[in-house]
């Protein structure tokens, strides 16, 4: 699980901003939102332009540091005409990423700095607070003395380095890691992280991506299951796969007297649910980030989707929304609702001097400004 993440000098984040999943309260309800003392389900609220999208992109930058990870971050930067990796106001043209993961019984602290998406400046990795390695790519100065403790690392050639390849990738690609199997488990965790907001199947991005998602439904024989899913979230439709004159399979809305092509006639909310559904169906998910997951559908569907996320205890899930109807102790708990400003992320329990209990109406407190002064005060203290 991801326990803590800090980023600075990246996109909209000039100063360090931290997402801390270890800030767990002593609540005895909705305990499924917590796993092994770490927040496993969280919802982030924040005004427009505070950096919720950038936060998701920052968290997933770690996928660029492991070879073979399905890193949509790199493809995003390749597509973008104005990538803006480094914060525009930063004097230091280096972005810093700090991750603390709980992998099995071990804690991994992974820290690196980058000049850009493909240019690493420095990197270090600790296992249970003991340094495994550190390297400054610009100067070539590093500490690999701990490699001598492990037979699989002792003979690695570290004379030359390409700053587009992380030390971690080099280790994973050139060793069997019998004694350091924890690194393989760490690799597996990272490779199974999904930012659902940017997956190719998400319905809100483009017509081509919707078509890709529908094709996947057909190929994977998931149409009937997807139809059942839609009805669970309150969309009563009948779906049918038929072969076109060109010999290709197509998905249709079946209205008995006629059939309408799904990608042309389904509502925007239904199209968005293609991406969410396929994201949920991905096996072995470890971490999922969904930005404005309910932007295109009704509150009732949002509530049902939230319940589905909660029921998957194996996947740590973070979603962002502006929907305050979901801010309720019925669904989650105060330590799992996070408020985000441009320089701070704090949970509701820590954003007020009031002791929040099960009976408190969190949405009313939020709309009445209960947390505003406290959040602003915390932000001023950080500056």
CORTA-V761551 format. One record per residue. N is the residue number from 1. RES is the residue in one small letter. SS is DSSP state (2 for helix, 1 for strand, 0 for the rest). Layout:
BEGIN
n res ss
N RES SS
N RES SS
END
This chain:
BEGIN
n res ss
1 x 0
2 x 1
3 x 1
4 x 1
5 x 1
6 x 1
7 x 1
8 x 1
9 x 0
10 x 1
11 x 0
12 x 0
13 x 1
14 x 0
15 x 0
16 x 0
17 x 1
18 x 1
19 x 1
20 x 1
21 x 0
22 x 0
23 x 0
24 x 0
25 x 0
26 x 0
27 x 0
28 x 0
29 x 0
30 x 0
31 x 2
32 x 2
33 x 2
34 x 1
35 x 1
36 x 0
37 x 0
38 x 1
39 x 1
40 x 0
41 x 1
42 x 1
43 x 1
44 x 1
45 x 1
46 x 0
47 x 0
48 x 0
49 x 0
50 x 0
51 x 0
52 x 2
53 x 2
54 x 2
55 x 2
56 x 2
57 x 2
58 x 2
59 x 2
60 x 2
61 x 2
62 x 2
63 x 2
64 x 2
65 x 2
66 x 0
67 x 0
68 x 0
69 x 0
70 x 0
71 x 0
72 x 2
73 x 2
74 x 2
75 x 2
76 x 2
77 x 2
78 x 2
79 x 2
80 x 0
81 x 0
82 x 0
83 x 0
84 x 0
85 x 0
86 x 1
87 x 0
88 x 0
89 x 0
90 x 0
91 x 0
92 x 0
93 x 0
94 x 0
95 x 1
96 x 1
97 x 1
98 x 1
99 x 1
100 x 1
101 x 1
102 x 1
103 x 1
104 x 0
105 x 0
106 x 1
107 x 1
108 x 1
109 x 1
110 x 1
111 x 1
112 x 1
113 x 1
114 x 1
115 x 1
116 x 1
117 x 0
118 x 0
119 x 1
120 x 1
121 x 1
122 x 1
123 x 1
124 x 1
125 x 1
126 x 1
127 x 1
128 x 0
129 x 0
130 x 1
131 x 1
132 x 1
133 x 1
134 x 1
135 x 1
136 x 1
137 x 0
138 x 0
139 x 0
140 x 0
141 x 0
142 x 1
143 x 1
144 x 0
145 x 2
146 x 2
147 x 2
148 x 2
149 x 2
150 x 0
151 x 2
152 x 2
153 x 2
154 x 2
155 x 0
156 x 0
157 x 0
158 x 0
159 x 0
160 x 0
161 x 0
162 x 0
163 x 0
164 x 0
165 x 0
166 x 0
167 x 2
168 x 2
169 x 2
170 x 2
171 x 2
172 x 2
173 x 2
174 x 2
175 x 0
176 x 0
177 x 0
178 x 0
179 x 0
180 x 0
181 x 2
182 x 2
183 x 2
184 x 2
185 x 2
186 x 2
187 x 2
188 x 2
189 x 2
190 x 2
191 x 2
192 x 0
193 x 1
194 x 1
195 x 1
196 x 2
197 x 2
198 x 2
199 x 0
200 x 0
201 x 0
202 x 0
203 x 0
204 x 0
205 x 0
206 x 0
207 x 2
208 x 2
209 x 2
210 x 2
211 x 2
212 x 2
213 x 2
214 x 2
215 x 2
216 x 2
217 x 2
218 x 2
219 x 2
220 x 0
221 x 0
222 x 0
223 x 2
224 x 2
225 x 2
226 x 2
227 x 2
228 x 2
229 x 2
230 x 2
231 x 2
232 x 2
233 x 0
234 x 0
235 x 0
236 x 0
237 x 0
238 x 0
239 x 1
240 x 1
241 x 1
242 x 1
243 x 1
244 x 0
245 x 0
246 x 0
247 x 0
248 x 0
249 x 1
250 x 1
251 x 1
252 x 1
253 x 1
254 x 1
255 x 0
256 x 0
257 x 0
258 x 0
259 x 1
260 x 1
261 x 1
262 x 2
263 x 2
264 x 2
265 x 2
266 x 0
267 x 0
268 x 2
269 x 2
270 x 2
271 x 2
272 x 2
273 x 2
274 x 2
275 x 2
276 x 2
277 x 2
278 x 2
279 x 2
280 x 2
281 x 2
282 x 0
283 x 0
284 x 0
285 x 0
286 x 0
287 x 1
288 x 1
289 x 1
290 x 1
291 x 0
292 x 0
293 x 0
294 x 0
295 x 0
296 x 0
297 x 0
298 x 0
299 x 2
300 x 2
301 x 2
302 x 2
303 x 2
304 x 2
305 x 2
306 x 2
307 x 2
308 x 2
309 x 2
310 x 2
311 x 2
312 x 0
313 x 0
314 x 0
315 x 0
316 x 1
317 x 1
318 x 1
319 x 1
320 x 1
321 x 0
322 x 0
323 x 0
324 x 2
325 x 2
326 x 2
327 x 0
328 x 0
329 x 0
330 x 0
331 x 0
332 x 0
333 x 0
334 x 2
335 x 2
336 x 2
337 x 1
338 x 1
339 x 1
340 x 1
341 x 1
342 x 0
343 x 0
344 x 1
345 x 1
346 x 1
347 x 1
348 x 2
349 x 2
350 x 2
351 x 0
352 x 0
353 x 0
354 x 0
355 x 0
356 x 0
357 x 0
358 x 0
359 x 0
360 x 0
361 x 0
362 x 2
363 x 2
364 x 2
365 x 2
366 x 2
367 x 2
368 x 0
369 x 0
370 x 0
371 x 0
372 x 2
373 x 2
374 x 2
375 x 2
376 x 2
377 x 2
378 x 2
379 x 2
380 x 2
381 x 2
382 x 2
383 x 0
END
